[in-house]
Amino acid sequence: MNAEEVLVLHRRIRTPDLATLHCRELELRLDADGRYLVLSRYAELYSEDRCVWGSSRDHRVSLVRLLRWVVSQENRSD
């Protein structure tokens, strides 16, 4: 899998007023070695003359650990 390949889960662009633009994005991807699943959250708020605010957060979980958790949840439902 190419490191640039991502699954965009949510993308929202809104204009609270005529002078501002608010962008949000939530995406899922594998890290470079394929061992971790990475959930990224990104938000920016622009005014008409500059970027006022921006934030990016990544949350990583081991793919093996995630799959073990999924299997354990399946076993609990029986």
Buried (B, 14 or more C-beta within 10 A) or exposed (E): EEEEEBEEEEEEEEEEEEEEBBBBBBBEBBEEEEEBBBBBBBBBBBEEEEEEEEEEEEEEEEBEEEEEEEEEEEEEEE
